[in-house]
Structure formats: C-alpha cells, structure tokens
Amino acid sequence: MSSHPSLFIRRARILLPSGEFMVGDVKICGDEIVEVASTILDTAKETGDKEIDAEGLTLLPGVIDPQVHFREPGLEHKEDLFTASCACAKGGVTGFLEMPNTRPLTTTQANLDDKLRRAAQKCLVNYGFFIGATADNLPDLLEANPTPGIKIFMGSMHGALLVDREEWLEAIFAKGERLIAVHAEDQDRINQRRQEFAGITDPAIHSQIQDNQAALNATQLALRLSKKYQRRLHILHMSTGEEAELLRQDKPSWVTAEVTPQHLVLNTDAYAKIGTLAQMNPPLRSHRDNEVLWQALLDGVIDFIATDHAPHTLEEKAQGYPNTPSGMPGVETSLPIMLTQAMQGRCTVAQVSHWMSTAVAKWYKIPKKGAIAPGYDADLVLVDLDNYRPVLREELLTKCGWSPFEGWNLTGWPVFTIVGGQVVYEKGKLYTDVRGKALTFG
C-alpha cells in the first residue's frame, strides 16, 4: 500500500525516452513516476488519488531553463522569485538555473544561501543558482555549494562581475573542476565600438556595437583556456554563425553551448517593429545567423536551449537608446515558441523536448530529471498542439508585463504543469501553495 496518494495521467500522448510517442497512462506516487503503460489499472484506489484526463494532449518532461535572471534580491521592481516562478509554471518550466547579477551579487556562499532560502519560501518550481566570478573570489568559486557552476561575464557587464582580463580568466580556468559558463563578448571591442558609434540613438546600432566579432573573440579565448586546462566549459546564449562554425570545427567533448529561442526566430529586423524591446545581450543578429544557429542546433553542435529571461520594466525600456537596459522576458513563451517551430516542420517535438529538458539535465548532471520513465521525478508538462493562441500582454505573469513575441500566434501552450508530482498550473489557474525544491548537481 502506497504511503502517498497517487496521481494518474490518462490517455496522454507520452514522449518516451526513446523519442517515440505512445498513447497511454502515467502513474505518479509522491514526487516520482512509478509506471508508464498503455493502460494502468487503478486496483488499489486510495483516498486522495487524483486523475487527469489528458486525451488529446501531449505529455513532455518539464522544461529546465538553464539561464534566467529573476532579479531577486535587489531588483524586485522588475521581477522576483515568486512572480518569475509563476511565469515558469505557466510556461511549462519546472526548473531553472538563475544568474548571479542580483544585488547583492551572488559571489559568496552567504549570498548563495540567501537565494536558496528565498527560493524555498517563494518558488513554485525547482531552482538552482550560479556562483558569479569576480577577479578575486576564487575560494568562493571552488567551495560554493550547491551550484550548477561558475558564471563568468567576459563582457556586457560592469562592476565586480566583469572579468575581462585574460590573467583573471586563466586563474579561474586553471583551478578546480566545476563547470564554467561564460557570457562571451569582448569588452575591449565593445568599448571601442561604443566610442565609434557614440551619439546614435537608433537601438539597431546595438547589434553593430556588440557585433559578431566581439562575440567570436571572447568565445575563441574561452575555448582556448578550456582546452589548455581541459576545463568543463559551457557557452551561454550563442548568437553568431561564426561561433557556431568555430565549434563545428573545434568542439572538445567537455564543451557545450546553448542558444535562445530569440536568437533562432528574431533578428535585427525586430528593431524596426519593437524598438528597444528587441535590445538584449548578446544582441539579435542577422537572418543568416538565425539559419546557421538552427543548423548547428539540429546537428548537435549546439546542445540545448535557454531563455536568458532578463526582464526590465516598460518604463526602463522607454528611456531611449543607449540609456535603455538590455534583456527580455522569455520563460512563459519559450516552449510554445519552439513547439510552434516544430509544428511548422523546422524540427520535431522530440527534439524540442531534448533541447529544453533532457540535454539540460544530462549536461548539468541533474539527477532524475528530463525523462518520462519509472524512477524519474514527476516534473511534467501537458501541452495542446492542436490549438493556436496569440501572446497577449494582459495574460503574462512575468512582473515586467511584456513580451517581444506579443501578437505571435503559437501552439503548444501548457494546459497542466506538474512539479514534484503536484499540479502547479491547470488550465489558466495557478496553485501558488506548491513549492519546488533545490536542484542537485552531480
């Protein structure tokens, strides 16, 4: 007899670990999947057992978003852990890895512990937090725990988190074994080009100031240091065709890369349509870059997808370039954006799930995540691939209240999101008493 009520998902189109689909049932006991079969008989029904009729819906592993900026502590006017995790639940994101550029910076064990305490109290989904590198916090980088890795801003940053000198970078790569995730932009080149283009207020100039060469320079340096020390390297939000081609020619087995949905489906044309709402770091690129990045993703040169969810208020975005902050929200729309691409034939639903869940769990060594199979955690999303709905500002749960994809007609919207065996989102309703858990990293 089970000590927990069971949750049964009935008649779903289930994505199996093989990449094949099966119409059938899933039984969840506590926070774990215990059975997946074409039909599961409920012979020992207990008080509290629940069922979801998922006929016509597709069951996928919950999305793990491995790069987000949720702004707490210190910048809660843009977003906080509660509002961001509500947006995650609505978007089918059952876990996230958050970045260290909060106030105070997440550069010490004490500040990491503070974030973990906040998340335990506020987050509807599972969570993990990067430790941020500075020029002089190597002991913290070696000892902080639990964390998915070290985040290095090689460019597009100011203050203590800007680590743009090769000798500082080398000191970090040379010691320890922890994963290093880099924001790869060449700050010297950015500074030079800011001077060249000073006085231009068209936000489209952002993509020229922080150009493809700035990204390539930094990725080349990170790759060189990674190879020198055989250090686990992850390249965040790869944005250029040049970087993708570099990795196609030279990608050690311990190096991975990610791409954002916006770098796949948006390009510099977006500035004319949505202005500074299209401004992010690294910037949007050309249509050609879109195509090369897509091919690299399809070929396995790029390993997975992250949103780089980085919200700012509409008031902040209205200040006029270059006084506007870079970043855009994404956790609510990332899965529908990618599933819509799948339905248009750009990729398959199974590939989307691999890029947004399975591969993330694999490369960050997050146990029991990213597959629908007995013994795996019950972090799941049921999506509707038969109906299209537009992205509407008034329906967004992110505190910033806007999306670069406003008006886009998308399919694959979550109908149910399940975290640790508990329904956290159901047909537009959030269950805000559900709490996720701290992720662990092998």
N, C-alpha and C positions, 0 to 999 in steps of 0.2 A: 504494500500500500504506500503510495507516494505521500511525502510529508507536505507537499505543496499542491495547491490547485493547479490543474493543467490548462493550457491554452491550446486549442485546436484551430488550425487554419485549414479550411476545407476547400477543395476544388480549385486550388490556385494553379496557375501555370508557373511551375517552380524551375528556377535556374539551378541546375545541378553542378557540382564541382567540375564535371567533365566538359561543361559548356553547352550541354544539351538541355532541352526543356522536357518536363514531364508534368502532366496534369495530375494533381494528387493532393495529399494531405500532409501537414506537418504537425507533430505533437511537441509541445514545449512544456517542460516541467521546471518550475523555478525560473532561473535565468538561462537555461540550457535547452538546446534542441535534443530531443531523445529519440525521435523517429521521423523518417521521411518515407512515405509509401504511397502507392496509388490510392489505397483506401486504408484508413486506420480505424478499427473498431473501438468504440468507447465502452468497453465491457465493465470497467470499474469506475463508473462516474462518481465523482466526489462533489461535495458541496463547494461551490465557488469555481468549478470548472467553467471555462468560457469557450465560445466558438466564434470564429469569424467566417462568414460565408464570402469566399474570395472568388467566386465564379466570375470569369471574365477579366480578372486582374492578374498581373504578373508579379511573382514574389522574387525579390532580389536581396542579396546581402546588403545590410545598411551601408551607406556611404561613409567612408572615413576621409575627412577633408584634412590633408596634411599641411596646409598652410593658411592660417587665418590670423587676423588682428582684431581682437574683440574688445580692446580699449580699456579694460579694467585691470588695475586701478589707474585713476588719474585723468582719464579722458571719457568719463561715462556720459558726457553730453552727446557723444557720437554713437555709443553702443555700450552695453555692459554684458556680463556673462549670462544673466537671465534672458535679456531680450535676444541676444545672439543665439542662445541655445533653443529658444522658442523658434527662431527662424530656421535653425538647423532641423528641428523636428518636423517642421512644415515641409522642408526640402528633402526629407529622407536621409539627412545626415545624422548618423547615430554616434559619431565620434569625431573629435577634431584635435589637431595639434596647433597650439597657439604660439605666437611670436613674442619676443621679449621687449619690444619698443613701447612699453607702457610707462607710467610714472608712479612710483619709481621703476627703473629698468629692472628686468629680470636677469640680473647678473650675479646674484648670490643665492646661497641655499635659503637664507631667511626670506628673500623675496619670492623665490620659487614656492616655498612652503606657504606663504601668504596667498598666492594664487590658488594653490591646491585647496586650502581651507575655504576660500571664497567659492570655488567651483563646487565643492562638496555641498555647500549650502544652497547654491543657486542653479546649477546646470541640470537641465532636463536630459542631457545626453552625456556620453563618455568624453573624457578630456585628458589632454596631456599638454605640457608646456616646455618649450625650448629654453635652454640657458643661453644668454647672449654673451658674445665675446666682446671684450674691450682690449685695449693694448696691454693691460696689466692685471687681468683676473684669471690667469692660467690655473691656479689652485682650485678656484671655484669650478672651472670648466672640467677639470679632471674628477672632481668629487661630487658634484651636484647629482641628486637622485630623488625621485625618478624623473628622467627626462628622455625624450626621443633623440636628443642630440644637441650639438652646439650650433647656434646661428651666428654667421658672420655677415655683416653688411660691408662688402668691399667698396660700395658706393651708394649714392642716393640716400645718404644719412648724414646726420650732424651729431656733434657731441661725442660722448664716450663710446657709443656703438659704432662709430665709423672706424673701421680697421682697414686702412687703405695703404699702409706701408708694407712692402714685401717682407721686411725683417720681422714685423709683428705677426704677419700671416705665417711665416715659416716657423716661428716659435710655437704656434698653436698646432700646426700640422705635424711638427716633429715629436710631440709628446702626447702619449695616450693613444687609445684605440676607438674612442667614441666617434660616432658619425658626425661629420661636419657638413652643414647645409649652408650654401653660400648664395647671397644676393650678389650676382656677378655683374657689376658695372664699374668701369674705370673712372674713379672720381677725378683724377687729374684731367682726363679728356673732357669730362662734363664741365669742370670749372673753366677750362679754356674755351669751350664752345658757348658757355653762358656769356662770356665776355664778347665773343664774336657776334652773337645774336641779341645782345642787350638792347632793350627798347622795343622789341617786337612783342605785341600783346595777343597775337593770334595763338590760341592754345595748340594749334597744329605744329608750331615750331618746337614743341616739347619733344616730338619724335625725332627731330633733327639735332637738338641739343644733346639728348641722351640717345645717340644714334647706334646703329648696328655695330659699329666698330668699338664703341665703348663697352658694349656687352661682350663682344668677342675677345677683346683684350683681357678682361677680367676672367672669363671662362678659361682662356688659354693658361693664365697664371695659376688658377686653382687646379687645373688638370696637371700642370707640371709639378706642383707641390705634392699633389695626391700621388702621382707616380713615383716621385722621389722617395716618399716615405711609405708607400703602399697604404695610404690612409683612406678609409671609407669616406667618399665624397658624394654629396647629393647637390645637384644644381637646381636651384629653385626657379620657378616660373621662366623657363627658357622661352625666349621671344623671337629669336632670329634664325633665319635659314642658315646663316654662316655657322652658328653654334651647332645646329643640328648636323650639318655636314662635317664639322670637326669631329663630333662624337661618332658619326658613322665610320670615319676613318680610324679613330683612335679612342676606343672606349674600354678601359680595363674592366675586369669582371666586378670590381668593387665600386664602380662609379655608376650612379643612376641620375636620371633627370626627370623633371616634371614639366607640364605645360598647363596653362589655364584655359578654360573654355573661351575667354575673351580673346586670347591670342590665336585661337583657332577660327573664331567666327566673326570677330570685329577686326577692322584695320583702320588706317589713317582716314578713310572716308568718313568715319564716325564723328570726327571733329566738326564737320560741316553740319551734322544733324543734331548732335547733343552737346557740342562745345566742351566745357571743362569737365562734364560728367564722363567724358572719354579719357580724361587725363589719369594716368597711372604710371607706376614704376615697376619694371621697365616699361617703356611706352608701347602703345599699339604700333604695329609695323605695317608693311605693305601687303597687298594681296598675294604677292609671290611668297612672302614669309609665311602667310597662312598655309599655302599649299605645301611648302617644304616641311613645315612643322607637322601637318597632318600626315604626310608620308612617313616621317620619322616615327610618329606615334604608331601608325599601322605596322611599321616594320620592327618595332621593339627597340628602336634607338632611344626613344623617349619612353619611360617606364610607366608613368602614371599621371593622374590629373589632380590639381589642387585649384582652389578658387582664388587664393590671395585676397579673401574677403577683407576689405580695408575701408570701412565706412567713414564718410565725413558728412556734415550737415549740408543741406542745400544752401544755407547762408554762407558757409565757408566756401562752397563751390562757386558762389556768385561773386566772389571778390574781384575776379578778373586776373587773367594770367599776366605775370608769373607769380602772383600772390596767392594762388589757389593751391590747396593741398592735393597730392596725388593719391589716388586709390578709389576703389568702387566696391560696393557690396556684391555678394555672389552666392551665399550658401542656400538661399531659397530657390534659386533658378538653375543651379549647375546641373542637377540631374535631369530636369526637363529639357534644358538646352541640349545636352548630349544625347538623350533618348530621342529627341526630335531629329537630330542628325542621323541617328541610327535608322529611324523610320524613313528618312529620305534616301537611305542607301549608302551613306558615307562610311558607315561601319556597322557592326552588329550590336544587338542589345547585350550579348555575352561579352563582347569586347569592352563596352562601356562599363559594365559591372567589374570586369577585371581591372580596368584602369582606375576606377573610383573606389574600389574596396579591396579586392583580393591582393593586388600587387602592392598596395599601400601596407596592408598587414604583413605581407611577406618581407618587404624591404626594411620596414621599421621593426620587424620581429615582434609584432603584437600577437600574442598567442590567442588561439580560439576565435579569431575574427576573420571575416572575409569569405565565408562559405556557408552553404546551407547543407549541413550534414550532422548526423548524431555526434555529440561531444562538443560542437561549436556553440558559442554564445548566441542567444536568441536576439541578435541585433538585425532587424529586418525591415524591409520596406515593400509595401504592396502598391504598385503603380498601375495607372489606367493608360494603356497605349492606344485606346480606341477613340478617345475624345481629345479635342484641342481646346485650349482656353488661353486668352491673352494674359500677359503680365500686366497687372493693374496696380498702380501706386497705392490705392486705398486698401489693397489686400495684403500688402507687405508687412511682415512682422519685425524686420530689422528697424532699429530705432531711427536710423537716418531717413527712412521713409521714401527711398527712390531706388531705381534700378536702371542700369544702362540698357536693359532689354525691355523697357516699358513699351507695351504695344505689340511685342513679338507674340505670335500665336504658337503655343507649344503644346506638346503631348508628353505623356509620361509623368504627369503630376502625381505625387504621392496621395494615396487615399487613406492608408494606415501606415504609421511608423511605430516600430516596436523596439524598445531599448531594454535589454536585460530581461526579456520576457514580459515586459509591461507595455501596454498600449499607451503611447505618449501623444499621438496625433491620430485623430479619426474623423475623416470627412469634414475638415474645417475646424474641428474642436481640439483644443489642447488640454492635456491633463497635466496641469502645472505642479502637481504634487509628486510626480515621478522625478527621480534623481538618477543621473548616470554615475559611473564610477571612474576613478583614476585608472587610466590605461597603464599597462606594464610593458616593458621593452626588454627583449631577450639580449 
